Amino acid sequence: MFNQLRKRAAEQEIMDDFSLGGGELREALRHLRRLNFIFGAAAPTCHGVAQLWREAGKPKSLSILDIGSGSGDVNRQLLRWAEDNRVALTITLADITEEACEEARHLFRGEPGIQIIRSDLFALPAHSADIVTATQFVHHFSAHEVPRVVQSMLKTARLGVVINDIHRHWIPWAAVWLTTRMISRNRYILHDGPLSVAKGFRGEDWQQLRTALGLSYKMDYAWRPLFRYVVVIRNSQAN
């Protein structure tokens, strides 16, 4: 396993097969919320959004588009952050599957600051949100696809992009392998959980992305607990 984690895994996750889905996928999304809570998945996204907000002069209102949002549970912490900082926050949750949109509608029922749309990343209109976030989304793409994915996110964002994704390391792989087997019997979770770590990133992967994007964008990345990276990319058109 240690040798296998030296490079990003190329195997496809079950969740990326859009011919499947249904009740099993909705159950997986519910179990994924448990994993996100256990491993503190929301905190790096909140950290990156707060950074861009401060750099923009702490505006009183802010719009966020969360791409590949799943059920969007990580955004609960963003709503609390906005309330604490008196920011009028609107969040659009965008996912390509109807199952994810249905779970999000259930989770955020009655929440006026949340809009849910079914959409592909590449179909989103330009400059449609201040910040575009992606939590555990970018690892679904291969190394040669990631720059195009991030460029599309930057096209959609006015201020910049916040990527929150998994650190490829044997400790989180083992932790996720064990935890998934403790909390779920869902095949999406059992298969995709550990594989997500194997498809995750290390510092050199983010360096390659920085090189691919070129000098037009200011990009920072940092390791955050628990075994995650937060990547903040400023949109050059906002400068």
N, C-alpha and C positions, 0 to 999 in steps of 0.2 A: 504493500500500500504506500509506503514512504516514497518509493521510486515512482509510482504511478501519479503521485501528487506533484511531481516536479513540473509537469506540464498540465495545462487545462484539459480536462476530459472532453472528448468530442461526442460522446454518446448523447442521444436525444432523451430529454425527460418525457415521461408519459404525458405530462401537462401540455407539452408542445404539440401533441397529436390532437388537432381540433376535430377529428372525425369521431372522437370519443366524447366524454362529458356526461351530462345527465346527473342523476342523484349521487353517483360516486364522486364526481368532481365537486359537487356542492359540499358533500361531507368532507372531502379533502381540504377545501377552503376553510371550513370551520375548524378542523384540526390544525391547519396551518396557523390560525390565529393563536392557538395555544402555544405553538412553537415560537411564534413571534414574541409573545409575552415572556416566555421562559428565557429567551436569549436576548431580550431587550432590543428588538429590531427597530423600534421607533426612534430611539435616541439619536443615532447618527443623522437621520433625515432632519430632525428638529435642529440639531447643531448646525447643519449646513444652511438650512433656511434662515436661521437667526443670523448667521454670518452675512449672507447676501442682504438681508433686511437692514442690518447695521450699516453696511457699506453703501446702501442706497439712501442713507440719511434717516432711517427709522420712519418710513411713511406710515400714515394713519390707516391706510387700507392696503391690502395685498391680495393678489389672486394667485392661486397655485393650481397646476394641472399635474395630477399624479398618473403617470402612464404605466400600463401594465399593473393596475392597482390591486387586482384581485378583489377581495371584499373591502379593501381600503382601511383596515383596522389601525394601521400605523398612524393614520391621520387624526385619530382621537387625541394623541399627545400634541399635535400641532394646534388643534382647537383649544386645548387648555393653555398652550403657550400664548396664543393670540389673546385669549381672555386675560391672562396675567399681564400682558404688555399693552392692553387696550388697542389692539389692532383689529380693524374690521376685515376679517379673513373670509374669503370664499374659496372653496376647493372643488375642483372638477375631478371626479374619478373616472378614468378612461380605461376600459379593458376590451379585448377583442371577443371575449366569450360572454354569452348571455347568462351562463351560470354565475360568473363573477359579478355581473351587474345585478342579478337578483339577490345574491348574498349581500351586496353593498346596500341595496334598497332596504333590505330587512334590517341590517345593522344600523343604518343611519335614518331610519324612519322618523319623520318629524323634525329632522335637523335642517334648519333653513339655510345654513351656510354651505351645504353639500349638494352638488349637482352630479348626476351619474349619466354617463354616455357610453354607448358601445361603439368603439372606434379603434382602428388600426393607427399606430404611431404615424405612419407615412401619409395618412389622410387628414391629419389635423391642420387647421389653418395657421398661417404664420402669425407670430406675435399675439397669440390668443390668451396668454397668461403671463404674469410677471415672472414666475419661477416655474420650471418644469422639474418634477421630482421623479425618481425611478428607484424603487426599493426592491432589491432582489429580482431585477428585470434584465439588466444588461448581461448577466452571466448566461442567459438563454441564447446568446449570439456568439458566433465564432470570432476569433481574433480579427479576421479580415472584414467582418461585418460590423464590428463595434464602432469604428470611426463614422460610418454612414449613419448608424443609429443615433450616435451622439450629435452629429450634425443636424439631424432631423429634430432632435430635442431642442437644440440651440435655435433653430429656425422658428420653433413654436414659442420660445421664451423671449420676453423683453429684457429681463435682467440677467438671467443665467440659469444654470442647471445644477441640480444636486443629485448625485448618484450615491446610493447606499447599497453596498454589495459585500459578499462574503469573502473573508480571507481564506485562501486555499492552504490549509495546514492540517496536520494529522490530529491535533487536539480537537478542533471543532468537528472534524470528520467523525472521530470516535464519539464525541459528545452527542452529535446529531444522530448517529447510527443507534446509539443506546436509547436516547430519549424518544425517538420515533417508535421504537419497539415497546416502550413503556406506555405510550399514550394512544396508540392507534394500531388498527389492523388494516387500514385503508392502503391499497397497493400504490396509489399515488404518493402517499406520505412515505411509505417504507422504501420505495424505489427512488423517488425524486429528492427526498431529504438529504441523504448522504451524497447523492450525485450532484446536488447543488453546490456542496462544498468543493467537490472535485472539479467543478466547472468554474469555481471562483477565481480570485485574483491574488497576485502578489505585486510588490512595488514595481518590478520590472514591467509588468503588464500595463500599469498606469503610465510609466515612462514612455512606452511604445505609443500609447494613445496620445500623450502630449506631443510627441514627435509627429504623429499623423495629422493632428489638428493644426500644427504650425504655430507661428508667432502671433497669429491674429487673436488668439484667445489666451487669457490668463487662467491657468489651471493649477489648483492645489489639491493634494490628496493627503490624508492622514489616517493612521490606524486608530480605531476606536473600539472600546469594549462593546460586546464580547466578540472578538475576532471578526471585525468588520472594517471596511474602509468607507470613509466619506470623501467624495470627490466633488469639489466645487469649481465650476467653470463659468467665468463671466462672459456674457455675450458682448462681443466687440462692438456691435451696433448700439449697445447701451452706453458706451463710453464716449 
